[in-house]
């Protein structure tokens, strides 16, 4: 491995990333020699944030088509701001995805709607 030849490359690399680079001479089956640069980036610092973001994206996809009841009284939902209640009452979105795209409706408001829908589905009488 030719670490000395690699040092100028490593110095030019972006700061803030941990990485390992090695220049390796390999011998091919046909007898030829070839140089290969091995580059491995370690993103451990951001792995937790990235994973959480992926989970939030997946949760949003799953809830995109979740229907909102036509008779939902936004004015009675605790935790929603006056502005969000007003906007949702005016627009009357049919799904959580539509509600999320209403200007002024926050991610926190969508979470409150989700909690309300789950409570409502558990409280609904079961039909056999």
C-alpha positions, 0 to 999 in steps of 0.5 A: 500500500502506498500511503505516501502517494495517498496523503495529498489526496486525503488532504484535499478531501472534504473536512468533517468526514471520517474516511479511510483511503488506501492505494493497493496494487493487485495482480489480475489472473492474467498476470497484469498489475492494476492499482485500485483506490479503496475509499471507505467513508464512515458516517457514524456521526450522522447515522442516527439522524439519517435513520430517524429521517428515513423512518419519518419519511416511511411513516409519512408515506404510510399515512398519506392516504389515511382518510379523515372523517368528513364529520371531524370537528377540528374546533374540538381537537385539543392541541391544534392552534387556532390557525390550524383549526381554521385552515382545516375547517375551511379546506376540509381535507379528505386525507392526512396527506392533503392536510399536511399540504395545507399552508400553515398546518405543521407536522405537529398538527398532523401528529395530533390528527393521527393520535385523534384518529387512533383514539377514535378507531379504538373507541368505535364500537366493534361490529361482529 
